[in-house]
Amino acid sequence: MIYEPQEDSYLLAGEVGKRARGRVLDMGTGSGIQALTAEKSKGVNSVTVVDMDTEVISFVSSMRFEVIESNLFENVLDKYDFIIFNPPYLPNEPRDPQPCLDGGLTGREILDKFLENCSMHLEENGEILFVQSSLTDIKKTEKKLEELGFEYEIVAEQKIPWEKLAVFSCRLKKK
Ligand SMILES: C[S@@+](CC[C@H](N)C(=O)[O-])C[C@H]1O[C@@H](n2cnc3c(N)ncnc32)[C@H](O)[C@@H]1O
């Protein structure tokens, strides 16, 4: 299923438009909204999109991006200057799996796995931009980022009736 852009997509895209640069990777591209936004930014050299959903892969194949079908970074070999992710974050309903919404049993599984594997695909001084919902514990994400050696800031926030959305910008701490 192709995720129709919603508040989370637009909040993230607002920051992507201001910050994207260099070689960009759009993880979980869905409709391609983040990739299409990044492409318009002045300092962007190339955009690669990733998704695990075959319907999404055929949809974005007609766009001008490099397309990788992959479960997170499994089939991603390169490093990037700017990595974007609007992860699925609803606790799983195992009988009716929907990759565009399901974040595993706790709702955090996809985001946590993404963060754990991100640094291997990030150029020195590279930036990660992702969305986090208050439904899956923003404080836990801050703790996870510290454990993984990232410095971070929340660069955008939005309150909607049932949750708060935050956009995190992260970079690896200098050694
Ligand atoms: C909430 S949608 C976001 C779509 C789009 N980037 C946006 O901002 O509107 C999450 C996307 O992540 C993809 N996805 C979910 N789990 C994934 C995984 N393990 N690896 C790659 N993509 C995944 C889904 O198929 C879906 O397209």
The ligand as an SDF file (V2000), in Angstrom:
LIG
                    3D

 27 29  0  0  0  0  0  0  0  0999 V2000
    4.7380    6.1900    7.1150 C   0  0  0  0  0  0  0  0  0  0  0  0
    5.1720    5.6500    5.4840 S   0  0  0  0  0  0  0  0  0  0  0  0
    6.1090    7.0670    4.9260 C   0  0  0  0  0  0  0  0  0  0  0  0
    6.0500    7.2820    3.4300 C   0  0  0  0  0  0  0  0  0  0  0  0
    6.7070    8.5760    2.9390 C   0  0  0  0  0  0  0  0  0  0  0  0
    8.1360    8.5530    3.1310 N   0  0  0  0  0  0  0  0  0  0  0  0
    6.1010    9.7990    3.6040 C   0  0  0  0  0  0  0  0  0  0  0  0
    6.8480   10.5400    4.3000 O   0  0  0  0  0  0  0  0  0  0  0  0
    4.8920   10.0240    3.4310 O   0  0  0  0  0  0  0  0  0  0  0  0
    6.4420    4.4270    5.8320 C   0  0  0  0  0  0  0  0  0  0  0  0
    7.0700    3.7840    4.5920 C   0  0  0  0  0  0  0  0  0  0  0  0
    8.1170    2.9060    5.0440 O   0  0  0  0  0  0  0  0  0  0  0  0
    8.0660    1.6830    4.3220 C   0  0  0  0  0  0  0  0  0  0  0  0
    8.6680    0.6530    5.1860 N   0  0  0  0  0  0  0  0  0  0  0  0
    8.1290    0.0720    6.2860 C   0  0  0  0  0  0  0  0  0  0  0  0
    8.9770   -0.8120    6.8280 N   0  0  0  0  0  0  0  0  0  0  0  0
   10.0890   -0.7890    6.0540 C   0  0  0  0  0  0  0  0  0  0  0  0
   11.3300   -1.4870    6.0850 C   0  0  0  0  0  0  0  0  0  0  0  0
   11.5900   -2.3850    7.0480 N   0  0  0  0  0  0  0  0  0  0  0  0
   12.2400   -1.2410    5.1230 N   0  0  0  0  0  0  0  0  0  0  0  0
   11.9750   -0.3290    4.1410 C   0  0  0  0  0  0  0  0  0  0  0  0
   10.8240    0.3710    4.0410 N   0  0  0  0  0  0  0  0  0  0  0  0
    9.8940    0.1480    4.9930 C   0  0  0  0  0  0  0  0  0  0  0  0
    6.5810    1.4740    4.0250 C   0  0  0  0  0  0  0  0  0  0  0  0
    6.3720    0.6000    2.9600 O   0  0  0  0  0  0  0  0  0  0  0  0
    6.1210    2.9120    3.7500 C   0  0  0  0  0  0  0  0  0  0  0  0
    6.2420    3.2320    2.3960 O   0  0  0  0  0  0  0  0  0  0  0  0
  1  2  1  0
  2  3  1  0
  2 10  1  0
  3  4  1  0
  4  5  1  0
  5  6  1  0
  5  7  1  0
  7  8  2  0
  7  9  1  0
 10 11  1  0
 11 12  1  0
 11 26  1  0
 12 13  1  0
 13 14  1  0
 13 24  1  0
 14 15  1  0
 14 23  1  0
 15 16  2  0
 16 17  1  0
 17 18  1  0
 17 23  2  0
 18 19  1  0
 18 20  2  0
 20 21  1  0
 21 22  2  0
 22 23  1  0
 24 25  1  0
 24 26  1  0
 26 27  1  0
M  CHG  2   2   1   9  -1
M  END
$$$$
